[in-house]
């Protein structure tokens, strides 16, 4: 006998107090969102700074300007 054999064939419960959620709202629960606003920009800026520092270390005689 399996671990869930006693409940595997039960019907799912349907609330008597709450109407079913519309499909549009259900789908919105799984849409991506930016939990940390500005995080992507900060990571991008840090990557650019890191790359600039590498270039400066490799070629200290040259001047580098942002494009």
GROMACS elastic network, one bead per residue, 0.5 to 0.9 nm:
[ bonds ]
;  ai    aj funct       b0    kb
    1     4     6  0.84160   500
    1     5     6  0.66782   500
    2     5     6  0.53008   500
    2     6     6  0.84126   500
    3     6     6  0.79021   500
    4     7     6  0.56100   500
    4     8     6  0.58142   500
    5     8     6  0.53314   500
    5     9     6  0.77328   500
    6     9     6  0.75831   500
    6    10     6  0.81885   500
    7    10     6  0.53933   500
    7    11     6  0.88506   500
    8    11     6  0.87299   500
   10    13     6  0.87647   500
   11    14     6  0.88708   500
   14    18     6  0.86855   500
   14    20     6  0.85433   500
   15    18     6  0.56096   500
   15    19     6  0.73399   500
   15    20     6  0.81709   500
   16    19     6  0.77720   500
   18    21     6  0.85387   500
   19    22     6  0.89163   500
   20    23     6  0.89164   500
   21    24     6  0.83471   500
   21    25     6  0.66004   500
   21    26     6  0.65469   500
   22    25     6  0.55037   500
   22    26     6  0.64319   500
   22    27     6  0.88918   500
   23    27     6  0.61513   500
   23    28     6  0.86152   500
   24    27     6  0.53184   500
   24    28     6  0.63448   500
   25    28     6  0.50545   500
   25    29     6  0.67069   500
   26    29     6  0.55124   500
   26    30     6  0.75814   500
   27    30     6  0.57128   500
   27    31     6  0.68672   500
   28    31     6  0.52046   500
   28    32     6  0.86658   500
   29    32     6  0.85900   500
   30    33     6  0.89959   500
   33    36     6  0.88482   500
   34    37     6  0.56910   500
   34    38     6  0.84401   500
   34    39     6  0.83692   500
   35    39     6  0.87205   500
   36    39     6  0.54971   500
   36    40     6  0.83401   500
   37    40     6  0.77300   500
   37    41     6  0.87354   500
   38    41     6  0.52774   500
   38    42     6  0.63242   500
   38    43     6  0.87917   500
   39    42     6  0.51517   500
   39    43     6  0.62388   500
   39    44     6  0.86088   500
   40    43     6  0.51637   500
   40    44     6  0.61354   500
   40    45     6  0.85960   500
   41    44     6  0.50710   500
   41    45     6  0.60918   500
   41    46     6  0.85327   500
   42    45     6  0.50541   500
   42    46     6  0.60597   500
   42    47     6  0.85675   500
   43    46     6  0.50689   500
   43    47     6  0.61823   500
   43    48     6  0.87069   500
   44    47     6  0.51137   500
   44    48     6  0.63189   500
   44    49     6  0.87017   500
   45    48     6  0.51279   500
   45    49     6  0.61832   500
   45    50     6  0.85482   500
   46    49     6  0.50949   500
   46    50     6  0.60768   500
   46    51     6  0.86273   500
   47    50     6  0.50319   500
   47    51     6  0.61802   500
   47    52     6  0.85891   500
   48    51     6  0.51405   500
   48    52     6  0.61307   500
   48    53     6  0.86056   500
   49    52     6  0.50655   500
   49    53     6  0.61660   500
   49    54     6  0.86716   500
   50    53     6  0.51524   500
   50    54     6  0.63251   500
   50    55     6  0.87673   500
   51    54     6  0.51032   500
   51    55     6  0.62857   500
   51    56     6  0.86613   500
   52    55     6  0.51032   500
   52    56     6  0.61388   500
   52    57     6  0.85855   500
   52    64     6  0.76551   500
   53    56     6  0.50399   500
   53    57     6  0.60888   500
   53    58     6  0.85568   500
   54    57     6  0.51026   500
   54    58     6  0.61398   500
   54    59     6  0.85246   500
   55    58     6  0.51088   500
   55    59     6  0.59350   500
   55    60     6  0.79021   500
   55    64     6  0.82540   500
   56    59     6  0.51311   500
   56    60     6  0.50427   500
   56    61     6  0.80712   500
   56    62     6  0.73846   500
   56    63     6  0.78168   500
   56    64     6  0.75695   500
   57    60     6  0.56219   500
   59    62     6  0.58157   500
   59    63     6  0.85805   500
   60    63     6  0.77340   500
